[in-house]
C-alpha cells in the first residue's frame, strides 16, 4: 500500500487532513511551484485504505495504491 500525492497540484485546502479517520496527513513547510505548502502522508503506515481522501480531494491530488487481497 502506498499513498501518492502530486505535490505540485496540492493547494493546501486541508480537506484530506480533516476527513482522514487515521490522521495520516499533515501540511509541510515546503512550498510547491504555485506557492502552497503542500500535504504529505506523514503517517502512511496508519492508512486503512478507506479512500476518503482520494475521493474528497477537489484537485485529484491523492492516489492510494491499495493492497491486493
C-alpha positions as CSV (number, residue, x, y, z in Angstrom):
1,X,0.0,0.0,0.0
2,X,1.2,3.5,-0.8
3,X,-0.2,7.0,-0.7
4,X,0.8,9.2,-3.6
5,X,0.4,12.9,-3.5
6,X,1.0,15.2,-6.5
7,X,2.7,18.0,-4.6
8,X,2.7,20.4,-7.4
9,X,-1.2,20.2,-7.7
10,X,-1.9,20.5,-4.0
11,X,-3.4,23.8,-2.9
12,X,-3.4,23.2,0.9
13,X,-7.2,23.0,1.1
14,X,-6.8,20.6,4.1
15,X,-9.8,18.5,3.1
16,X,-7.7,15.3,3.3
17,X,-6.4,16.3,6.8
18,X,-9.9,16.9,8.1
19,X,-11.6,13.8,6.5
20,X,-8.9,11.2,7.3
21,X,-10.1,9.0,10.2
22,X,-6.5,8.0,11.0
23,X,-4.8,11.4,10.9
24,X,-2.4,10.3,8.1
25,X,-1.8,13.7,6.5
26,X,-0.2,17.0,7.6
27,X,0.9,20.2,5.9
28,X,4.6,20.5,5.2
29,X,6.8,23.6,5.5
30,X,7.8,23.1,1.8
31,X,6.2,25.2,-0.9
32,X,5.3,24.0,-4.4
33,X,5.6,26.0,-7.6
34,X,2.1,27.5,-7.0
35,X,3.2,28.9,-3.6
36,X,1.3,26.5,-1.4
37,X,2.6,24.4,1.5
38,X,1.6,21.0,0.2
39,X,0.3,18.0,2.1
40,X,2.3,14.8,2.8
41,X,1.3,11.4,4.2
42,X,3.3,11.8,7.4
43,X,1.8,8.7,9.0
44,X,1.3,6.5,5.9
45,X,1.6,3.3,8.0
46,X,-1.7,4.3,9.7
47,X,-3.6,4.4,6.5
48,X,-6.6,2.0,6.4
49,X,-7.2,2.5,2.6
50,X,-10.7,3.8,3.1
51,X,-10.2,6.2,0.1
52,X,-12.0,9.1,1.7
53,X,-9.0,11.4,1.0
54,X,-8.8,10.3,-2.6
55,X,-12.5,10.8,-3.4
56,X,-12.8,14.1,-1.5
57,X,-9.8,15.9,-3.0
58,X,-11.1,18.5,-5.4
59,X,-7.9,18.5,-7.5
60,X,-7.3,14.8,-7.7
61,X,-4.0,15.2,-5.9
62,X,-4.1,11.9,-3.8
63,X,-4.0,8.4,-5.1
64,X,-4.0,5.3,-2.8
65,X,-2.4,2.2,-4.2
66,X,-4.3,-0.5,-2.4
67,X,-3.0,-3.8,-1.2
68,X,-4.0,-6.9,-3.3
69,X,-6.3,-9.1,-1.2
